[in-house]
Amino acid sequence: MPLVATLITDPSNPILSPELANRAANGVSAQVADWLAQDISCDLVLKDGVSRDDAQTAIADALDGEPVDIVIQETADRKKSLLIADMDSTMIRQECVDELAAEAGVYEHVAAITKRAMNGEIEFESAMCERVALLEGLDLTIVHQVLKNRITLTRGGKTALATMKANGAYTALVSGGFTLFTDPISEIIGFDEHRANVLGHRDGKLDGTVIEPVLGGQSKVDALNELTAAHGLSVDQAMAVGDGANDLGMLKLAGSGVALHAKPVVAAEAKIRIDHGDLTALLYVQGYRKDDFAGVRE
C-alpha cells in the first residue's frame, strides 16, 4: 500500500514554504503531491519500497529542526468516521483537577500528582482519588468560576469537530476528568456525547470522593470499542487524540492515534505525533484541505 507523508505546522506560525516542502520532498526522493493549506500543510507521496522509519528519518534530516510535524501513513482510508478525544490538555489547555486545586489552595500538591499520573509514573485511578480527596469542602459554584476564568479551548477543536461531523463522523469526549466540566465543554466544542468521572457532593460542596467506577485508561479503550460497535465501525475507522499515559491504550487501538503535544512516554509510543500543529492537524492527517473546513468561529 502506498505511503503518504503529511507535513503540518502551526497555523499561527505558517513556516511551511514551498522551498521548505521541496527540501523535505527531495530528502526522501518524493514530490509535493498536494497542498492541503498553503504554508501550513502538504502531502508527499512516497515511492514504493520506502519504509516509514526511513522516510521519517530522511524527512526530519531534510527539515533540520524546523517546527514541522511529519505524519506517515497509508494513503487509503485516511478519513475516519469516529473521533474519540481526551479533554484535559487536549481539547482544553488546562487540567481541570489542578485548576480546582488552585481554588482549594492545594495546587502545587495536586499538580505534582497530576504530572506523575500523566507521565505514567503512578496508577491513574488511585492518583485521581488522592487528588479529589484534597478538594473536599470546595463549593460547587467554584466549578462555574473555573470554567469562566481559567479554562481555555485548544485552538482548532471546533473546526476539527464541525468538519468531521459535516462529513458524517460521530464524536465523543472521553475524559478521566469530571462530568461537571465535560458537560459544558462538550456542548461548547460540539461533541455528540461525553463520558467522565462523577464527583461526589452534598449540601452544595464536594465531599472528596469520586463515584465508582473511576474512569481511567481502560475506560477509554472500552469506550472506543463500545462506540465503534454501536456505529457499525471497525477500530481502524476511528481517530483518537490525547496527551497523557491514560490515553495511550486508545491511541494504540484506534486506526489513527494522535499524541497531541503529549507527554514523552505517550509521544514515543503513539502512531501519530503532533508537536507543533493545533487541533486542525487532525484534519490534515486525514487529508482534508483547508478549503474543506467547516466554517466555525474559534
N, C-alpha and C positions, 0 to 999 in steps of 0.2 A: 504494500500500500504506500503511495507517495506521501512524503512528509512535507509539511509547510512550517516555516519559521516565521512567527509573527513578532515584529519589533514594536514595542509600546513604550511611550514615555509619558511623563506627567503633562496633562493638557495645560496646566498653568505655567509650564516651562517647556514649550514645544521645540525641542532642540533636534528632532529627527529630520534634518535637512536631506534633500536628495543626495548631496555629496556623502553624508554620513551613511545613509541607507545603501548607496552603491559601494561604499567601502566595506560594509558588512557583507553585502552580496558577493563581492569579489573574494572576500576571505574564505567563503565556502563554495566558490565556483557556481554561484546561482545568479538569478536575475530578480530584480524587483518586479514582481508579477502584478501587484495590485496595491494601490494606495488606499487604505481604509479611511484615513484622515490626514490631510496634508500636514507634514511636520510633526505628527503625533504617532501614527501607526501605519505599518505596511506589512504585506506578506511577501516572503521569499519562498518560492517553490524549489525544494532541494532536489538534486539529482538522485536517481535511483542508486541504491547501494551505499549511500551516506548514512552512517548511524547517527542516532540522536546525540549521543555523547560527543562524537567527533564534531558534529555540526555545532553543538553548544559551545565547545571549546574554541573552534575556529572563529565563530562569530564574535564571541566575547573578546578574543585576542584582537580581532579587527577593530572592535569598538573602543578598545584601550581605555576602559574605565568610564566611558560616557554613561550618564544615568538613563540607560535604556534597558527595559526588560525584554528577555528573549524567551519565547514560548514555542516549543517544538512539539508537533503532534501530527497525527494522520489527517489528511485533507478531508476524508469522508466523515459525515455525521458530526460536524463541529457544533452545529446549533442544537441546544438542549431544550428539553420540554419540561424540566423541573429545576427550580433554583431553591436550594436549602442553605440558609445563611445564619451564621453566628451574629450576635448583636454587639456585645461589648468589644470595643477596639476593632470592630469590623464595620458594621452598619452605622455605628456611632463611634466617636473618637475617645470615649471615656469608658472606665469600668464603673458600673453603677454602684456596686457594693463599696468601692473606695470613696465615691462621692457621698454616699450616705455616712460612711465612717468619718468623713471630714466634718459633717454636721454634728456627729456624736462626740467629736474630739478625740477620735482614736485612729486618725488617718494613717499615720506612719506605721502603726502596728498592723493594721488591716492590709495596707498596700504591700507591705513586705510579704505577707502570706499570699496575697493575690499573685505577686510576681513569681513566687516559687511554684505555685499551683499551675500557672500558665506556662512555665518553663518545664513542667513535668517532673519537678523535683519532689513533690509531695502529692498524695492522693487527693483528687479534686473534691470528692463528696465530703470527706472529713474536714478538709480545709474550708469548705463552704459553711458547714455547721459551726466551725470555730469562729469564723468571721461574723456570721449572723448573730451569734450569742453576744457579741460585743455591741450590737445595735439595740439591745433590749432597752425599752423605755422611750425610744425615739418616736416622736409624734408622727402619725401618718401624713399629716399635712406637709411634713418636710419633703415627702416624695414629690409633691407638686412644685415645691420651690426648687428642688434639684433639677427636675425636668425643665423648668423655665430658665434657670440661671446657670446651670452647669453642663447641660448635655447639648452637644452639637453633632449634627449628622455628618457622616463622611461624604465628601463630595462625590457626586456621580451616582449615588444609590437610587434616587428617584428615577433618574434617566434609565439606569440599567433595568429596574423592575418594570417601568412603563413599557420599555421596548420589548422585553421578553414576553410580557403579558399580551402586548399587541400582536405578538406572533404565536400566541396560543399556549404559552408556558404557564405552569402553576408555581406559586412562590410561597415559601414558608420560612418564617423567622423562628429558629430553634435555638434557644439560649440556655446557658447554665445560670443565667441571671434570674430576674424576677418578673412575674406577670404584671406587677404594678408599673413596670417600665415597658415590657414588650407590648402590652395592650395599646397604649397611646402611640408608641413609636412605630409599631407595625401599621397602624392606621395612617400615620403621617407619611410614611415611605410608600405604602401601597401594597403590603403583603396580603395574600389571600388568607393566611392563618398564622397563628403564633403559638409557641409552646415554651414554657419556662417554669421555674420553681415558684411555689406559693409561700409567701412569708406569713408566719403565724402572727396574729394580733388580737388584742382585746381592749375594749374601752378606748379605742382610737389610738392605741400605741402598739408598737412592735413588741412581741413577747420573747424575742430572741431565738425563735425556732423556725425551721423550715418544715413545711408539711411533707411527710413522706409520700412517695419516694423522692429522694433528692436526684434531680436530673443532672447527669454528668456526661462523660464521653459516650458511654454505651447507649444512653437515651438518644443521642444524636444519630448514632448508627441505626438504632431501632426506628427512629422517625424516618430516616431515608428509606429503609426497607418498607415501612408501612405506607409511605406516600407513593412510592413507585408502584407498589402492588395495587393501591387504591385507584391509581390513574392508568393502570394497564401499561406501565412502562418498565423498562429494564434499568438497572442502576447505571448502565452505560449512557442512558439518555438524561442523566442528572448532572447538574453542576452544583458543587458545594464550595462554600467560601468561609474561611475562618482564620484565626491567628494564633490560637492557644493550643496547648497539649491536649485539652479535652475535645478539640476539633479534629485531631489527626485521624481518628478512626473513620469518620465520614469523608474526610478528604481523600483517604486512600481507597475507599469503596466507590465513590462517585466516578462517573466517566471522566469528568473534569473536576479535579480537586485543586482549588486555588488557595494558596497560602498568601494572604494579603498583608503586607508589612508585618510579617509574622515573627514570632519568637524563633531563635536559631534552630532549636530542635525540630520545630514544625517546618520551617523553610527548607531544612536539609532533607526532609523525607516526603514532602508533598510533590504531586505530579507537576504542578504549575506554581511558579513563584513570581509574585508581583511585588517588587520592592519600591518602584518609583511611581507607577500609574495610580490613578484613583479608581473608583468602582466602575467607571466606564470601561476599564480594562477587561471586565467580564464580557463585555460585548465584542470588543476587538478580538479576544481569544476565540470567540465563536464565529468570527468572520463578518460581523456586522460592520457596515460603513457608517461613518458619522451622519451621512445623509439619510440613513435608515432610522436614526434615533427618534424615539417618540418625543414630541415637544412638551417638556415639562420645565417648570422653573425650579432652580436649585439655589 
